[in-house]
Amino acid sequence: TDYPRTFKPGFLWGGASAASQIEGAWNIDGKKLSGAECIKGAKPGETHSTLDEATRASISEAIKSDSDKEYPKRHGNDFYHRYPEDIKLLSEMGFKAFRISIAWSRIFPNGDELTPNEAGLAFYDRVFDEMHKYGIEPVVTLSHYEMPVGLTIKYNGWASREAIADFTRYTETVFKRYKGKVKYWMTFNEINTGAQGFHATGALEDGLKTADEKLQLRYQALHHQFVASALATKQLHEIIPGAKMGCMLARTQTYPATCNPDDVIMAQKIDQLNLFFTDVQVRGEYPEYMNRYFAEHHIVIKMLAGDQKLLKKYPVDYLSFSYYMSSATTAEERHDATAEATGNQHAVRNKYLEQTPWGWQIDPQGLRVALNTLWDRYRVPLFVVENGMGTYDKVAEDGKIHDQYRIDYLRAHIEQMKEAVEDGVDLMGYLTWAPIDLVSFSTSQMSKRYGFVYVDLDDNGNGTMRRMPKDSFYWYQHVIATNGEAL
Ligand code: BG6
């Protein structure tokens, strides 16, 4: 019997990014603030996430401030002005696909306007045209952690059902506008992280005292996102026949910390909390195991008649996910620094794995496990839309950036991805995070670098923004040219 030995023809090699981490131009051409642009960065050298520290007071302070140094996602890497140069660099690497997100707040600056902002729409026209000039396929996230902050103020973001109408007015607008230009879409970036708080729900939690009260708000917000996602999928298929809609999961592969059955059960429970999202978006149903979880945490999801039918009728066409690390789960009442990175409150250090300076455990084989797990469960095409190594880079004395560690990281993951293809997984493509250095999401630092291209900018917002290809740039160019054969 034969089996696939290579990545399939038309495999989408490329990279991924997000508006609030690259664009800058936060108050230009009619744009207003998104939630992400209201979060301060971690100090240089600190490694903890600053994401979910938002409160009503911190948001109103941010709205009054016009500093892009204090709020680094307001300057990004200046893609808004440098996109021709950046896309040209991607084309030199041979990119087949480039994932960006549309900043909702560029199209509907407050979120609730009835007519879109033409200058915002025109910007993405220019970006997509530039990509097509080089044969690069745009892959577009509709909402990458960047809800207009106006909607947080108005009705507390996704906690309110009103967000569905505002979101679907936005999605309908962009589907109609970019009809001939964009085929691959996805709704909510890493939708599962909505179970962690503000950055993904746009909902503030001031006044909520218990963990369960917070979970109530978050899962209700997520229900609204599920409904919005189903409606957007319906719209997409009507407006752009043949276009594909994906869901997007942050997949942290979970292992039991030991073969003690207590750990195995706990790992399974943690895994279900991750797979819940794809169960809803791919299978179109709330899975039974969540009934027990909701009951144990006193969560009641308010659904309207018709919601469940909608979820069933409009599942996604493909499943995309990010993969950075795995976690080891213990049933004991303890966790360590790995818990923050993985979002798994039962995570402990896996002694078999190395980790990055930010405590992200490097596990290429975990990607193979993730691919097989998701393929076995769902049987829809899979798409790795983020994978990469965020770490410090140094400009050497020869003026170059010798990032062999990044090459090693990516090579090992591509090797495992190939194993998964040989295992029989249907894989559409591989997008690295992120081809050009950008502002980190969780810490808003520039020093946590991911790119094949170095950007001269530091954590304090100082630098020339000059672009410089690193060693990995030439390596990835060769990988793409050989369809992943020469690693
Ligand atoms: C994913 C996000 O969680 O990981 C990206 O979708 C993010 O937005 C990426 O940038 C890497 O995380 P970080 O915090 O290192 O930027």
Residues whose N, C-alpha, C, O or C-beta is under 5 A from the ligand:
A	BS01	BG6	A18 G390 V439 S440 F441 S442 T443
